[in-house]
Amino acid sequence: MSPLLLSEITVTGLYRCLDVAGDGDDALRLKRLGICAGRKIEVLRAGDPMVLNVLGTQVGVSRLAAALVTVEPVTATTAATQDNSAKPGESAEGANHG
């Protein structure tokens, strides 16, 4: 499935943040809440404000701010691919070059 804006989501579920656009006050606020590239975000309630679970904390985000966040749904396939991309003790880039 193609990426979409967090503000476009109408179905609760688990999503992965791909990007937070811009560097203004709203983007900075989102990043301070833990919404950043690679982070899993659970949408608990769609609407305005949206209710999200980020790092075990529920946060309310306006639809305007949510429009800065690009996400993709987390499926069993994408979760397995992301979680198994690096062996324990290695970085995703593959620290074992020798």
RODO-2510 file (C-alpha; in nm, 4 decimals, decimal comma):
residues 98
     n   res          X          Y          Z
     1     m     0,0000     0,0000     0,0000
     2     s     0,1260     0,3477    -0,0816
     3     p     0,2177     0,6064     0,1826
     4     l    -0,0509     0,8449     0,3036
     5     l    -0,0808     1,1426     0,5333
     6     l    -0,1690     1,0741     0,8943
     7     s    -0,4546     1,3238     0,8580
     8     e    -0,6116     1,1052     0,5844
     9     i    -0,6467     0,7998     0,8082
    10     t    -1,0023     0,7006     0,8918
    11     v    -0,9324     0,3515     1,0301
    12     t    -0,7689     0,2781     1,3631
    13     g    -0,4604     0,0598     1,3565
    14     l    -0,0839     0,0500     1,3554
    15     y     0,1191     0,2705     1,1196
    16     r     0,4881     0,3456     1,0648
    17     c     0,5994     0,7070     1,0342
    18     l     0,7974     0,7653     0,7157
    19     d     0,8533     1,1404     0,7458
    20     v     0,7554     1,4567     0,9302
    21     a     0,7488     1,7400     0,6768
    22     g     0,8930     2,0801     0,7466
    23     d     1,0809     2,2262     1,0380
    24     g     0,8268     2,4700     1,1771
    25     d     0,6729     2,4746     1,5243
    26     d     0,4175     2,2000     1,4488
    27     a     0,6813     1,9652     1,3038
    28     l     0,9091     2,0255     1,6024
    29     r     0,6218     1,9627     1,8453
    30     l     0,5385     1,6325     1,6721
    31     k     0,9005     1,5195     1,6902
    32     r     0,9177     1,6072     2,0604
    33     l     0,6114     1,3867     2,1115
    34     g     0,8083     1,1009     1,9573
    35     i     0,6532     1,1115     1,6114
    36     c     0,9536     1,0717     1,3833
    37     a     1,0682     0,8593     1,0897
    38     g     1,0673     0,4879     1,1674
    39     r     0,8455     0,5169     1,4751
    40     k     0,5363     0,2962     1,5045
    41     i     0,2219     0,4964     1,5755
    42     e    -0,1086     0,3439     1,6800
    43     v    -0,4156     0,5406     1,5748
    44     l    -0,6680     0,4962     1,8557
    45     r    -0,9219     0,7441     1,7193
    46     a    -0,9392     0,9146     1,3831
    47     g    -1,0900     1,2615     1,3571
    48     d    -0,9945     1,6017     1,4872
    49     p    -0,8128     1,5738     1,7141
    50     m    -0,6697     1,2318     1,6411
    51     v    -0,5784     1,0194     1,9412
    52     l    -0,2512     0,8336     1,8971
    53     n    -0,0453     0,5942     2,1040
    54     v     0,3222     0,6863     2,0700
    55     l     0,5776     0,5024     2,2835
    56     g     0,3040     0,3950     2,5257
    57     t     0,1639     0,7452     2,5706
    58     q    -0,1685     0,8673     2,4353
    59     v    -0,1446     1,2028     2,2603
    60     g    -0,3961     1,4215     2,0819
    61     v    -0,2892     1,5656     1,7471
    62     s    -0,4871     1,8142     1,5396
    63     r    -0,5710     1,7180     1,1834
    64     l    -0,3679     2,0191     1,0675
    65     a    -0,0541     1,8918     1,2422
    66     a    -0,1260     1,5327     1,1310
    67     a    -0,1099     1,6553     0,7698
    68     l     0,2678     1,6962     0,8171
    69     v     0,3178     1,3239     0,8891
    70     t     0,3564     1,0632     0,6135
    71     v     0,2834     0,7057     0,7251
    72     e     0,2303     0,3553     0,5921
    73     p     0,0138     0,0843     0,7470
    74     v     0,2037    -0,1816     0,9388
    75     t     0,1065    -0,5263     0,8179
    76     a     0,2409    -0,8637     0,9278
    77     t     0,4655    -0,8606     0,6189
    78     t     0,6106    -0,5117     0,6733
    79     a     0,6552    -0,5741     1,0458
    80     a     0,8489    -0,8976     0,9818
    81     t     1,0653    -0,7293     0,7172
    82     q     1,1512    -0,4362     0,9435
    83     d     1,2036    -0,6435     1,2584
    84     n     1,4315    -0,8978     1,0887
    85     s     1,6399    -0,6552     0,8835
    86     a     1,9362    -0,6756     1,1216
    87     k     2,0712    -0,9578     1,3319
    88     p     2,1078    -0,8970     1,7067
    89     g     2,4159    -0,6858     1,7707
    90     e     2,4348    -0,5562     1,4116
    91     s     2,3084    -0,2373     1,2598
    92     a     2,0664    -0,2479     0,9678
    93     e     2,3552    -0,1442     0,7398
    94     g     2,5348    -0,4687     0,8215
    95     a     2,8202    -0,4044     1,0612
    96     n     2,9822    -0,7375     0,9755
    97     h     3,1947    -0,6626     0,6667
    98     g     3,4863    -0,8882     0,7335
***
